[in-house]
Amino acid sequence: MTKRLWDITELYFDPKRQHHYETLFTIGSGYLGTRGAFEESYPGDTPATLIHGIYNHIPGALVPELVNAPNWLPINVTVDGTPFQVILNVDKADFMTPPNGLALGYSRSLHMDTGLLQREVLFRAASGNIVRLTFSRFASLHDQHVMAQRLTVTAVDGSPAITISAGIDTHVTNAGARHWSADRQIKASGSRCAVQVTTEPSGYTVGMAAALISDYPTHGITEGLRASMTISFTLQQEESRIIDKLTAIYTSRDVINPLETAEAKLEEAAVIGYQMLFDAHCHEWEKYWTTADIRIDGDEEIQRAVRFTTYHILIPTPRYDERASVGAKTLSGLGYKGHVFWDTELFLVPPLILSQPHLARNLLMYRYHNLHGARNKAKANGYQGAMFPWESTDTGEETTPQWSDPQPDGTRIRIWTGDSEQHISTDITYAILKYWRWTNDREFLLKHGAEIVLDTAAFWGSRVEYNAEQNRYEVSQQIGPDEYHENIDNSVFVNRMAQWHLQTALDLLEWLRANAPADADRLTTALDLTPKRLTHWRDVIAKMYIPFDREQGIHIQFPGFFEMEYIPVPKYHPRTRSVQEIIGHARTIQSQVIKQADVVMMMALLGEDLSVPAGLDVRQVMINNWNTYFPRTDHGSSLSPAMHAWVAARLHLNDEAYEMLHHAAHIDLQDNKGNVRDGIHAAACGGVWQAIIFGFCGLHIDANGELALDPHLPAHWREVNFNVYYRGEQRTFSVKNSV
Amino acid sequence: MTKRLWDITELYFDPKRQHHYETLFTIGSGYLGTRGAFEESYPGDTPATLIHGIYNHIPGALVPELVNAPNWLPINVTVDGTPFQVILNVDKADFMTPPNGLALGYSRSLHMDTGLLQREVLFRAASGNIVRLTFSRFASLHDQHVMAQRLTVTAVDGSPAITISAGIDTHVTNAGARHWSADRQIKASGSRCAVQVTTEPSGYTVGMAAALISDYPTHGITEGLRASMTISFTLQQEESRIIDKLTAIYTSRDVINPLETAEAKLEEAAVIGYQMLFDAHCHEWEKYWTTADIRIDGDEEIQRAVRFTTYHILIPTPRYDERASVGAKTLSGLGYKGHVFWDTELFLVPPLILSQPHLARNLLMYRYHNLHGARNKAKANGYQGAMFPWESTDTGEETTPQWSDPQPDGTRIRIWTGDSEQHISTDITYAILKYWRWTNDREFLLKHGAEIVLDTAAFWGSRVEYNAEQNRYEVSQQIGPDEYHENIDNSVFVNRMAQWHLQTALDLLEWLRANAPADADRLTTALDLTPKRLTHWRDVIAKMYIPFDREQGIHIQFPGFFEMEYIPVPKYHPRTRSVQEIIGHARTIQSQVIKQADVVMMMALLGEDLSVPAGLDVRQVMINNWNTYFPRTDHGSSLSPAMHAWVAARLHLNDEAYEMLHHAAHIDLQDNKGNVRDGIHAAACGGVWQAIIFGFCGLHIDANGELALDPHLPAHWREVNFNVYYRGEQRTFSVKNSV
């Protein structure tokens, strides 16, 4: 594999795509993420640094949001007095000495192998002198409190006078919302500057300290809300200078004195220096890729795209923090306000279980530490056990907004997901079980995982409704993955997954009794798992209503689904919008158009454990289900295509599987949905990894507890190679195409 | 190899890139080329159909140009009265019923395997009804007088009333210049329409006839300068209708009655029908690709790009016409006005010699038929023999403009290439010799080729200047491939190639005397090849001044070159402009910055026949030359990178070779130079093919007259497979990477 498939390169800067590339070129360390905005800024840019756990809820806002931290990127350069900017065009008459300068060349690459973002610009100042500016930046994976930047300035033509002003800017908002209190420390002296800011009202403090490292006298100044350090020098023609900027960061989540700690860390980093920081950083990246990289031979487009999606799984995931999790847009944009959804457990966690199990554990621990929020939610809604919030932040409380932002006509739309998308608790349980089966991490299961599994089972035990007339259990008012259909009764996805959840809980308890009786006793007592309650669970499992059409041999998404208007989705080919947009919201919800197929998601999760009525062949039902639901699904959710790719691959539907995989892998790169400016589609990234490993390669744990493959690669793929962890050991797989 | 590497797809329509894609998506048949403008037009579009040989020189213009023919593309559709257009955005308030309609989806692909351009648009009319429109078009490779279009309209939502108006538009100009006389025939009746137009003053007539083929009553009408045929119908929901439009075309270069012949051909095509026309067309394309396709395993980006460049070699090359040749911008744009340069013989002809030798022959015959123009030019300049024009059109006369278009300050710049770029005659001879060596086409050589070789040698015999003081022959006032340096004396490229040319002529004459004495006698008499003249040639060969620096072991581009300002080109990395643009024209011409290295071109053409002074190792001189000239070359010419790739591959400079190949292969696809709107860079296309086959694969005729390989593939390439013709037989090569 050559280096060229490790880079994403922007050959020309197009201001219209500025926000798209800011998102794509986000760097991160598992501690924070920083969008790929320019050091010198550009009109309309949206720089953002998002730090795990730093949420704030300002008065008047519906919900809390992850706070945009002070901007540590600024490096402003002037060349003979002309401020450097990526100016692309000038009047012909001004061509040789454009008054605001001119970029004569531009290239920017994200090196995914090392998480390094690099930009080279050839810039001619108004004076006519030409410089080359090379900017590099990385957020250290070796020391997550350190970020490093390097600027190399080369005098290409002439002897330009250069000034460089670099610093930290606390004048930042979340698209206008101000989270930082007016009480700030902003200081600068010599080659150092530092800031400390505090969210209001949540009271998180962030301290940042930066150093400008050069051979020149450096002047620290503060101006308004910005601290900076300035140097000036003149270059001889062809002379080159390297200027490094290092930034250290701590928050009150890490230490009691973030500013002082950041300052101390900065001095430590300054002694180590850019190059050694980078070497240590690369070493960590190498370890990441050893097990995260899927090497695909025979499809360079997918190869590069899969590295991109994997990169965006790795950079937001906390390495040393069990109390933060990854939001639906990672740390790469303000979309969904940094809230954590099921995207984490069902899309991001599985790739991490196999490739970086310690990171998967961190994410699962976030849920453990927030069990109180889930218990509060259950209690507030009149249920028992733990009912996790649909959207979660630092508090573990439900933080789904109840209302949308105002529509063009001024009205707001009621958002029901926080009320009704209750499958989140089962999604978390599913991830815990997957983690347990793949890692054999007994300590986690006994101390943390089992409690979540059992207490969320207790929620379902209290949540289900007994229909005496039918002698069956039902669940009303739910939203499944297909969010076009809200507050429906007896979602097959919800009912079947709740049934699976209860059975899993019973099995687990039995296993605990046999293998860890003390923990079984402790949990039985603490969670009040009385024999009566367990008997009830067994009754629910036996009598859960699973909507099924025997005649067609298919699962029914929910009773009444097929009575609605049938609109075959493929007829809208080629479309760049969802069918919901095309036909309108009102008609969509009264139709069989599906955002993401519940039944397909269920097949992805359960495979042949779907449970079908006696006498039916499960594979045939799966095919029937696919044939029924695929043509009804518009993939209005970015979560959808990868799951469909996975299931199609399992069903040997090679064309559909590849089409869906290609779609999923390019959601961010091609900005298919036009909203990448708001952040990476994390679930799509995680879904792609799963589609390839679990779907195309068919990696699974077999009946004997051994890893096994069942590959169905696209016809033009030659080979897929990857390493995964299984029960603490690294295992290597090479899947050759048998087609 | 999968189909996906045969397509170039535009996923989103970006009006800013409209002209770029019009050029990329040109279709052609070797008879005409038609840019990829939309059937229904789009604001600012630049549709053009260019037919070989139809030049016109209007009063006031500096030179003749290839004339933009009547537009045969128009198909205008209205849906419930809303004119179909690719409208991408509407106000939010209008979203459901936009007054001008809205494109809900768009996709356009050029299928390079079959030369089919296809576009699908999902369109919602103001009425709310939605249709899918699928447009296909091809210029028949089986019958070059026929073009076919197919429109499939599908009622996706609602029962829309459709009107389709299709026709031929004679209201066309060359960017404002009017070439068609006011005297036109424009007629329409029922499902047929036709036009006949005549260039003024050149007097070429073009006749075009079109049929609209559907099940509906069709009304022919003429409106102004356009003839069209209209149908109306209403579709039921989900109903689909196929409407075909066929167009036939003849010119007065083909027949005496173009309009009538076109009408007759149209009826013939209408009987055959779209599908059978397409099948026959595909069959011809299959034959083309058998020998034109280079199959690269291990580099999908280059694979697709090379198919693209090869496609654009194939579509403009005349199949049945010896009196037209391919211009520098092919038939894909108005750039260089359709004039024929050395690009044809040194860049396009070699790939055709190996892959479609009959097409190479057509292009060489164009020069034979225009020998009179070359003789006129020689005579007018006081020389003997044949001196081919730098820019050639239908007349064979010199048609290089002497002056540029007006500059911003109103002045014009003198263009010297028509006066001084005299190597064109040798370039043609080089192509003839290559054709002869690879095809063994004795008939061509004896009847046509030899006469060109010998008479252009006669030109050089009269052109060289004897310097008595130095006892050597010199050539003054030349321009080599490096056009930054004009009117220089003793260009090493010109002098060495003229020397090679004279030697080649002598060798050929000797061979003719031995193998075809009657032809030798005929040519000796006709061209006045007296013993005295031949003795003079020998003297010139022996005493030609080849500027060489013995100390450095390098060829000197021209004496004085190294006394000019030295500007290392790599220092301007990364640049998206030529160094000439960056530092200005005045400074460039006084510097060592090279547009395209003469010495590298010479190494491409002559390889180890470079001729170096006794005692020097030719390989070492080649390396020295490369090291000298490569860092001075800014590739301001699109011809440059491929030639550098070729030579670098021969010198085993793998990184430079690949970098140059990648650059060359993407000049059009990525629009590196920002001028693809004016047409395809034909020479770059032909250069890419040569760089791979002659450079990377090292295919050559060895000392025994056998084909041999000397491969140096980029490290990440696995294998290259191709078929070529050698002396009438098809030969298959598989080059595996030995790295």
Interface residues (C-beta under 8 A of the other chain):
Chain A: T2 R4 L11 Y12 K92 A93 F95 M96 L104 G105 Y106 S107 E120 V121 L122 R124 I130 R132 T154 V156 D157 E238 D299 E300 E301 P408 K571 Y572 H573 P574 R575 T576 R577 E581 I582 I583 G584 Q670 A715 H716
Chain B: T2 R4 L11 Y12 K92 A93 F95 M96 L104 G105 Y106 S107 E120 V121 L122 R124 I130 R132 T154 V156 D157 E238 D299 E300 E301 P408 K571 Y572 H573 P574 R575 T576 R577 E581 I582 I583 G584 Q670 A715 H716
